[in-house]
Amino acid sequence: MAVLSVNLNKVALIRNSRAGTTPSVVAAAKTVLAAGANGITVHPRPDQRHIRPRDVTDLAKLLNDYQDIEFNIEGNPFAGPRDNGYPGFDALIESAQPHQATLVPDSDDQLTSDHGWDLTGDNKRLNAAIARYQQAGARVSLFIDPDEEQIARVRDCGADRIELYTGPYAATVAEKGLHHDASKASWTRYLEAARYANQIGLGVNAGHDLDLVNLILFREITEIAEVSIGHALITDALEFGLTEAVTKYLAALSPR
């Protein structure tokens, strides 16, 4: 069974819409962990639209008091310091020392992560970042499309895991339905990618637009070790409450 890491970006986004401290990202973390989540994920972007450097510091401090709970920080390793107080991705990893660093090829103005790394070029700079984060104690995962050639290059870069970008699968299910041939074909592509990654020694995570509907099929890919879910879970929390939303996602991940 894949473990659940809850992405708290949307909690910070709501907080940042007003000049204040509510809702609290730390309080939300405590709630989802009490409900049984296995980890906390944040993606601090250089524009600080949601998670901010102080949130990273506060969460790292909080999670020091939890055993067997993983802290996963996502971001572009090439994002340097900004005039707005963003210290650069390197500095965040070095100071927070997360269990996992998930590297995503986002630009500064990108609305959301929507593609994996293209590793067909010169990866020396990326390889160096991977080695730095591993020296800091983090497992390193690369956000990647379900493409075997790219997955093989992840291994060559020295990363420990991949995170499969599941946006296309989720979009197909939303348009066609869970049991449509197109949805099953998309699912098969992810199954084969996950199996290939395991065969060459890589762990497998998955994330982006996974929800209570599409997880019913996706949970059958037993090679996946971890899913990171934020937008859908926080949206569902508006209806069910945060604790019950986490409970429902844990149930959706349970094998049948």
ABEGO torsion letter per residue (X at the ends): XBBBBBBAAAAAAAAAABBBAOBBAAAAAAAAAAAGBABBBBBBBAAGABBBAAAAAAAAAAAAABBGBBBBBBEBAABBBBAAGBAEAAAAAAAAGBABBBBBBBBAABABBABBBBAABBAAAAAAAAAAAAAAGBBBBBBBBBBAAAAAAAAAAGBABBBBBAAAAAAAAAAAEAABAAAAAAAAAAAAAAAAAAAAGBBBBBBEGBBAAAAAAAAABAABABBBBAAAAAAAAAAAEAAAAAAAAAAAABBX
